[in-house]
Amino acid sequence: MLRFLLRRVYVLVPTLFGVSILAFTLIRMVPGDPVLLMLGERGGDPALIAEMRANLGLDQPILKQYGMFIWNALQGDFGTSVVSKRPVMEEFWGRFPATFELGIFAIFFATIVGIPLGIIAAIKRNSAFDYLLMGSSLVGYSMPIFWWGLILILLFSVNLGWTPVSGRLSVLYDIEPYTGFFLIDTLMAEEDRWPSFWDAVRHLILPAIALGTIPLAVIARMTRSSMLEVLSEDYIRTAKAKGLSFRRVIFLHGLRNALVPVVTVIGLMVGTILTGAILTETIFSWPGIGKWLVHSVTARDYPVIQGGILCIAIIVITVNMSVDVIYSIINPRIRGQK
C-alpha cells in the first residue's frame, strides 16, 4: 500500500506544477491591468502607476514573479487579494463552506437518482425505459449549465414560486455563521431554527439540481454499463440457479460488485462539480468560490485567481487520490497495475 501511495504522489506533483503554471500565465494573457483597474480615475499618473506595480511586485521579471509565487505557496502563503487586501487563503476558506455545501447536495442528488435509474435500465435492457433513460442522460450531459440553471429559475422560481431565485438564506433570518455551513448554522440558532433551516434547504434545491445534472447522467450510464457487465458473469447465473430471490441477486451479488467503477466515477465528478460551480454560483448568486473567482477575473486580481485555482486543484487531486486508495482497498489487484 505504501508503494502504491508513493507512486500516486509522484504522479500528482508534476500535475500541481502544471496547474500552477497555467494559473499564473493564463490570467496574464487576459487584457487589462490590475493596477489601472485599482486606480480608476487616478490611473493617468505614471508615478503612481509605477509605485503600485512595485508594491504588487508586478515590476519584476515574469519568471521571478512565478518563483516567488511558488516559494510562498509552498509555505502556505497564497498572497493577498489586490481588491480586498485580505489573505487569499482567508477568503478561500471563508467561501469554501458555501461551495462544499452545494457540491455535497449536488453529488447526493446525482447519486440517489442516478444509481437507481442505472439499475432499472440494466434490468430492463433494450426496453422503452432503457432507451428513454439513455437518451435523457445524453441530453443531461450535453446541456449547458448556465442554460439549464436559467430554465429552472424561470420555471420553479418565477412561474411557480416554489423556490427562491438566488442566495443562500432569506434576509428574514439573521443567522450567526458559526461554521459557514448554513444547514448546520441554522440548526444551531437559538431563534427560528426550523424555519431558517428549511429556508436554507429551499435555497439549495435549484443550484444543486443544476450542478448535479451532468454527474447524474454520468453515474446513471456508468451504473447501467457496470450492472450489465456484472449480470452476465457466471456467479450471477449460479446465484439464480441456487434459487436466490431476484432482489438478493441484483442488490447483494450484482450491485455490490458493480459499484466499484461507479464509486471511482463519483470521486472523479468532484472536478466537474467544482468547475461547474463557477457557472452555477454566478447564475444563482451563490456566495462561494466560483462566484469569487469570476469577480476576481473581472478585477484582474492575480493573487486570488492564482491561489484559488491552485487550492481547487489540490482539493480535486486529493479527492482523486483518496478514491484511488479506496479503489485499491476494494480491489487489491490494481495496486500492482498503477
ZATOR-8088 format. One line per 5 residues: number of its first residue (from 1); their letters; for each residue x, y, z of C-alpha. Coordinates in nm, 3 decimals. Layout:
N
NUM	A	X/Y/Z ~ ...
end
This chain:
338
1	MLRFL	0.000/0.000/0.000 ~ 0.284/0.242/0.085 ~ 0.450/0.190/-0.254 ~ 0.115/0.245/-0.423 ~ 0.066/0.576/-0.239
6	LRRVY	0.419/0.691/-0.322 ~ 0.361/0.618/-0.691 ~ 0.042/0.822/-0.685 ~ 0.213/1.116/-0.512 ~ 0.498/1.100/-0.762
11	VLVPT	0.248/1.146/-1.045 ~ 0.048/1.419/-0.870 ~ 0.340/1.654/-0.800 ~ 0.400/1.734/-1.173 ~ 0.025/1.781/-1.212
16	LFGVS	0.018/2.051/-0.943 ~ 0.324/2.212/-1.100 ~ 0.148/2.226/-1.438 ~ -0.167/2.371/-1.283 ~ 0.039/2.642/-1.112
21	ILAFT	0.197/2.740/-1.444 ~ -0.142/2.761/-1.617 ~ -0.299/2.957/-1.332 ~ -0.009/3.201/-1.330 ~ 0.023/3.257/-1.705
26	LIRMV	-0.332/3.244/-1.841 ~ -0.466/3.531/-1.632 ~ -0.177/3.747/-1.750 ~ -0.287/3.687/-2.108 ~ -0.626/3.845/-2.038
31	PGDPV	-0.636/4.211/-2.150 ~ -0.637/4.462/-1.866 ~ -0.404/4.584/-1.596 ~ -0.497/4.530/-1.230 ~ -0.316/4.850/-1.132
36	LLMLG	-0.521/5.062/-1.373 ~ -0.841/4.897/-1.253 ~ -0.749/4.973/-0.892 ~ -0.655/5.336/-0.956 ~ -0.960/5.419/-1.169
41	ERGGD	-0.967/5.788/-1.244 ~ -0.620/5.832/-1.094 ~ -0.476/5.589/-1.347 ~ -0.320/5.865/-1.556 ~ -0.038/5.936/-1.310
46	PALIA	0.273/5.740/-1.429 ~ 0.449/5.778/-1.093 ~ 0.151/5.639/-0.904 ~ 0.120/5.350/-1.151 ~ 0.488/5.264/-1.111
51	EMRAN	0.458/5.276/-0.732 ~ 0.155/5.047/-0.729 ~ 0.320/4.798/-0.964 ~ 0.625/4.792/-0.741 ~ 0.409/4.736/-0.430
56	LGLDQ	0.235/4.443/-0.600 ~ 0.560/4.300/-0.738 ~ 0.438/4.336/-1.097 ~ 0.752/4.529/-1.197 ~ 0.964/4.216/-1.152
61	PILKQ	1.052/3.977/-1.439 ~ 0.779/3.722/-1.503 ~ 0.997/3.426/-1.400 ~ 1.084/3.593/-1.072 ~ 0.716/3.661/-1.006
66	YGMFI	0.637/3.294/-1.067 ~ 0.926/3.181/-0.849 ~ 0.804/3.397/-0.562 ~ 0.450/3.268/-0.607 ~ 0.565/2.904/-0.585
71	WNALQ	0.801/2.971/-0.295 ~ 0.531/3.145/-0.093 ~ 0.271/2.880/-0.185 ~ 0.498/2.605/-0.054 ~ 0.496/2.790/0.279
76	GDFGT	0.117/2.818/0.277 ~ 0.108/3.181/0.166 ~ -0.101/3.225/-0.149 ~ -0.076/3.602/-0.149 ~ -0.305/3.891/-0.062
81	SVVSK	-0.608/3.997/-0.264 ~ -0.549/4.313/-0.465 ~ -0.912/4.418/-0.418 ~ -0.997/4.330/-0.057 ~ -0.641/4.344/0.088
86	RPVME	-0.714/4.019/0.272 ~ -0.509/3.697/0.254 ~ -0.623/3.471/-0.028 ~ -0.645/3.166/0.198 ~ -0.866/3.355/0.443
91	EFWGR	-1.106/3.449/0.165 ~ -1.091/3.099/0.014 ~ -1.182/2.920/0.337 ~ -1.447/3.183/0.409 ~ -1.626/3.090/0.087
96	FPATF	-1.539/2.721/0.075 ~ -1.829/2.608/0.304 ~ -2.084/2.752/0.058 ~ -1.930/2.568/-0.238 ~ -1.879/2.250/-0.037
101	ELGIF	-2.240/2.250/0.085 ~ -2.366/2.300/-0.270 ~ -2.134/2.032/-0.407 ~ -2.238/1.775/-0.144 ~ -2.605/1.835/-0.222
106	AIFFA	-2.537/1.807/-0.597 ~ -2.345/1.479/-0.559 ~ -2.613/1.345/-0.322 ~ -2.886/1.431/-0.573 ~ -2.689/1.277/-0.862
111	TIVGI	-2.614/0.958/-0.667 ~ -2.955/0.881/-0.516 ~ -3.123/0.938/-0.853 ~ -2.852/0.814/-1.093 ~ -2.776/0.474/-0.935
116	PLGII	-3.140/0.352/-0.914 ~ -3.207/0.470/-1.271 ~ -2.897/0.287/-1.393 ~ -3.001/-0.033/-1.214 ~ -3.352/-0.022/-1.360
121	AAIKR	-3.215/0.049/-1.709 ~ -2.981/-0.251/-1.683 ~ -3.261/-0.481/-1.561 ~ -3.493/-0.357/-1.839 ~ -3.226/-0.360/-2.107
126	NSAFD	-3.342/-0.258/-2.458 ~ -3.684/-0.160/-2.323 ~ -3.856/0.174/-2.377 ~ -3.744/0.284/-2.031 ~ -3.383/0.196/-2.113
131	YLLMG	-3.388/0.399/-2.435 ~ -3.561/0.688/-2.261 ~ -3.308/0.693/-1.978 ~ -3.004/0.674/-2.207 ~ -3.145/0.946/-2.431
136	SSLVG	-3.225/1.167/-2.132 ~ -2.881/1.113/-1.980 ~ -2.718/1.215/-2.307 ~ -2.928/1.531/-2.314 ~ -2.846/1.600/-1.949
141	YSMPI	-2.474/1.554/-2.009 ~ -2.479/1.784/-2.313 ~ -2.695/2.055/-2.154 ~ -2.507/2.379/-2.072 ~ -2.529/2.455/-1.700
146	FWWGL	-2.599/2.825/-1.748 ~ -2.895/2.749/-1.979 ~ -3.031/2.475/-1.753 ~ -2.999/2.697/-1.446 ~ -3.195/2.978/-1.611
151	ILILL	-3.468/2.735/-1.719 ~ -3.501/2.608/-1.361 ~ -3.524/2.963/-1.226 ~ -3.790/3.063/-1.480 ~ -3.998/2.751/-1.419
156	FSVNL	-3.979/2.690/-1.043 ~ -3.895/3.034/-0.904 ~ -4.057/3.284/-1.138 ~ -4.360/3.096/-1.272 ~ -4.443/2.856/-0.988
161	GWTPV	-4.284/3.043/-0.698 ~ -4.178/2.720/-0.525 ~ -3.813/2.810/-0.461 ~ -3.607/3.126/-0.405 ~ -3.430/3.280/-0.703
166	SGRLS	-3.085/3.330/-0.553 ~ -2.870/3.345/-0.242 ~ -2.825/3.101/0.047 ~ -3.074/3.232/0.302 ~ -3.361/3.477/0.316
171	VLYDI	-3.294/3.821/0.466 ~ -3.573/3.746/0.716 ~ -3.332/3.530/0.916 ~ -3.026/3.662/1.096 ~ -2.807/3.354/1.146
176	EPYTG	-2.466/3.365/1.312 ~ -2.218/3.188/1.077 ~ -2.052/2.959/1.331 ~ -1.928/2.706/1.075 ~ -2.014/2.865/0.740
181	FFLID	-2.238/2.568/0.659 ~ -2.586/2.715/0.672 ~ -2.758/2.380/0.718 ~ -2.560/2.343/1.040 ~ -2.564/2.706/1.149
186	TLMAE	-2.943/2.731/1.118 ~ -2.986/2.428/1.344 ~ -2.754/2.591/1.596 ~ -2.957/2.913/1.601 ~ -3.150/3.000/1.914
191	EDRWP	-3.445/3.151/1.725 ~ -3.627/3.045/1.407 ~ -3.428/2.723/1.398 ~ -3.651/2.508/1.180 ~ -3.795/2.784/0.958
196	SFWDA	-3.444/2.908/0.877 ~ -3.322/2.550/0.818 ~ -3.597/2.478/0.566 ~ -3.533/2.814/0.404 ~ -3.167/2.717/0.358
201	VRHLI	-3.275/2.383/0.208 ~ -3.511/2.558/-0.034 ~ -3.227/2.784/-0.147 ~ -3.013/2.476/-0.214 ~ -3.259/2.282/-0.429
206	LPAIA	-3.230/2.454/-0.767 ~ -2.850/2.513/-0.763 ~ -2.795/2.151/-0.657 ~ -3.017/2.020/-0.938 ~ -2.846/2.242/-1.195
211	LGTIP	-2.500/2.141/-1.075 ~ -2.584/1.772/-1.029 ~ -2.744/1.709/-1.369 ~ -2.421/1.623/-1.552 ~ -2.290/1.394/-1.273
216	LAVIA	-2.635/1.229/-1.259 ~ -2.618/1.146/-1.629 ~ -2.265/1.005/-1.597 ~ -2.347/0.799/-1.286 ~ -2.664/0.656/-1.445
221	RMTRS	-2.482/0.549/-1.761 ~ -2.188/0.404/-1.568 ~ -2.419/0.214/-1.331 ~ -2.608/0.068/-1.625 ~ -2.290/-0.040/-1.807
226	SMLEV	-2.135/-0.186/-1.494 ~ -2.455/-0.373/-1.399 ~ -2.487/-0.520/-1.747 ~ -2.131/-0.647/-1.729 ~ -2.178/-0.796/-1.383
231	LSEDY	-2.515/-0.956/-1.462 ~ -2.352/-1.157/-1.742 ~ -2.097/-1.316/-1.506 ~ -2.106/-1.683/-1.414 ~ -2.156/-1.623/-1.041
236	IRTAK	-2.480/-1.436/-1.115 ~ -2.611/-1.734/-1.311 ~ -2.501/-1.960/-1.025 ~ -2.686/-1.744/-0.773 ~ -3.001/-1.762/-0.986
241	AKGLS	-2.963/-2.138/-1.020 ~ -2.946/-2.172/-0.641 ~ -3.292/-2.021/-0.622 ~ -3.194/-1.691/-0.460 ~ -3.454/-1.418/-0.479
246	FRRVI	-3.437/-1.165/-0.761 ~ -3.374/-0.881/-0.516 ~ -3.089/-1.070/-0.347 ~ -2.923/-1.150/-0.679 ~ -2.945/-0.791/-0.804
251	FLHGL	-2.853/-0.599/-0.491 ~ -2.626/-0.837/-0.299 ~ -2.436/-1.010/-0.577 ~ -2.483/-0.770/-0.867 ~ -2.484/-0.415/-0.734
256	RNALV	-2.213/-0.480/-0.477 ~ -1.964/-0.569/-0.749 ~ -2.094/-0.317/-1.000 ~ -2.043/-0.024/-0.760 ~ -1.662/-0.037/-0.777
261	PVVTV	-1.628/0.164/-1.102 ~ -1.928/0.377/-1.003 ~ -1.751/0.487/-0.682 ~ -1.450/0.583/-0.892 ~ -1.666/0.791/-1.125
266	IGLMV	-1.835/0.965/-0.831 ~ -1.493/1.064/-0.700 ~ -1.386/1.194/-1.039 ~ -1.703/1.402/-1.055 ~ -1.561/1.629/-0.784
271	GTILT	-1.367/1.814/-1.052 ~ -1.682/1.855/-1.259 ~ -1.869/1.981/-0.952 ~ -1.607/2.245/-0.869 ~ -1.573/2.369/-1.227
276	GAILT	-1.949/2.366/-1.279 ~ -1.990/2.560/-0.955 ~ -1.835/2.864/-1.123 ~ -2.132/2.898/-1.359 ~ -2.391/2.774/-1.112
281	ETIFS	-2.286/3.012/-0.837 ~ -2.283/3.303/-1.080 ~ -2.635/3.227/-1.205 ~ -2.784/3.175/-0.859 ~ -2.574/3.445/-0.685
286	WPGIG	-2.433/3.177/-0.459 ~ -2.153/3.330/-0.246 ~ -1.900/3.053/-0.298 ~ -1.560/3.002/-0.456 ~ -1.690/3.002/-0.813
291	KWLVH	-1.857/3.342/-0.788 ~ -1.549/3.472/-0.606 ~ -1.320/3.363/-0.890 ~ -1.544/3.517/-1.156 ~ -1.533/3.853/-0.979
296	SVTAR	-1.156/3.816/-0.942 ~ -1.112/3.765/-1.315 ~ -1.314/4.080/-1.379 ~ -1.096/4.275/-1.134 ~ -0.772/4.111/-1.261
301	DYPVI	-0.698/4.008/-0.904 ~ -0.393/3.793/-0.983 ~ -0.324/3.656/-0.632 ~ -0.686/3.542/-0.587 ~ -0.700/3.368/-0.925
306	QGGIL	-0.360/3.201/-0.884 ~ -0.421/3.093/-0.526 ~ -0.786/2.998/-0.576 ~ -0.720/2.776/-0.878 ~ -0.424/2.611/-0.707
311	CIAII	-0.632/2.541/-0.394 ~ -0.909/2.388/-0.605 ~ -0.653/2.173/-0.787 ~ -0.515/2.050/-0.456 ~ -0.865/1.956/-0.336
316	VITVN	-0.952/1.774/-0.661 ~ -0.621/1.588/-0.667 ~ -0.655/1.489/-0.301 ~ -1.008/1.356/-0.358 ~ -0.898/1.163/-0.668
321	MSVDV	-0.607/1.009/-0.479 ~ -0.842/0.915/-0.195 ~ -1.070/0.745/-0.448 ~ -0.771/0.554/-0.584 ~ -0.686/0.438/-0.233
326	IYSII	-1.045/0.327/-0.168 ~ -1.049/0.152/-0.505 ~ -0.725/-0.029/-0.422 ~ -0.872/-0.143/-0.089 ~ -1.185/-0.276/-0.261
331	NPRIR	-0.981/-0.440/-0.537 ~ -0.621/-0.503/-0.416 ~ -0.516/-0.635/-0.759 ~ -0.489/-0.285/-0.903 ~ -0.206/-0.189/-0.665
336	GQK	0.040/-0.362/-0.888 ~ -0.111/-0.218/-1.206 ~ -0.071/0.155/-1.132
end
